[in-house]
Amino acid sequence: MADTLIPPLTIAGRQMHSRLLLGTGGFPSLELLAEAIAASGCELVTVALRRVDPTARGSLMDVVAEAGVELLPNTAGCMTARDAVITARLAREAFATDWIKLEVIGDEDTLLPDAPELLRAAEELVDEGFVVLPYTTDDPVLARRLADIGCAAVMPLGSPIGSGMGIRNPYNIALIREAVDVPVVLDAGIGTASDAALAMELGCDAVMAASAIARAQDPVAMARAMRAAVEAGLLARCAGRIPRRTYATPSTPELGLPDFGGSPARVS
Amino acid sequence: MIVVNGEDSDMRAGEPVAAALARVGLDVRARGVAVAVDGEVVPRAAWETFALDGDARVEVLSAMQGG
């Protein structure tokens, strides 16, 4: 699995070979989720905490355990720092992990983060020893504040959750990469593989995808596509792209070009 | 009234958290489950001994697909 051209990603001391994080929400069935996890090659999947449903069939925990991936619990649905902190504590109890994907939502229509509540919750959870991965806006200043208070990574959005609108402000994502020393995980808004590749080309260390895979017509094929895309994007960034130019630069040397006579005058 | 996952129950003051788990079909061995009483986490080790107040609000949570 290890590819020498794709260096491992380390978040809070945990090394991962996959640059793709998978959200488990939205899959039509647990069977498809299991297949998509395998196709994505991911090592970390998010889960939410909700009231026990006595009628639920199948076990998400079993699927995750059988897939051999780690859980990243989230605080999805929380709209205050208090609720997010309590949810994180419950997740730690339920799943025996200090890792938390911190979401504090400020608006039900856009599901955009509530910056002040997010900072407050992040500060408290870092103090309590959590490994905090905050879902944040594409604001480089907020990202830096989150990193400064001790978050293990930052997870800026490309566009609103589930919108599939891709990366609306690529300049900000690149600025966030410059602004923080912790890993940057592009979260939310990914619609298709090219969005994931772009995130990596912009300097992100990983991409988190949920709806883009789960709600694709063929989730397993899209999981594979996302895996290929994040690897392609990372390789391309490491390789160093050519500069953009207005005019063509011939890729074939002009030296030795034959003259057959009668051809139109060359424009020099 | 003790409320479990948003529903009124006929549980009585003094019953343990484990009794609330039973109401949602779980026992104290359930994996991937966490319990909050009035917004405070009750650690697994205390599920059999933590006695509920008569007006306790109990949340029994487990993993669900999300994020």
Interface residues (C-beta under 8 A of the other chain):
Chain A: G23 T24 G25 G26 F27 L33 T46 V47 A48 L49 R50 R51 V52 D53 P54 L60 M61 V64 L71 L72 P73 N74 A76 R82 I86 R89 L90 A91 E93 A94 F95 K101 E103 A210
Chain B: N5 G6 V24 G25 L26 R31 G32 V33 A34 V35 A36 G39 E40 V41 P43 R44 E59 V60 L61 S62 A63 M64 Q65 G66 G67
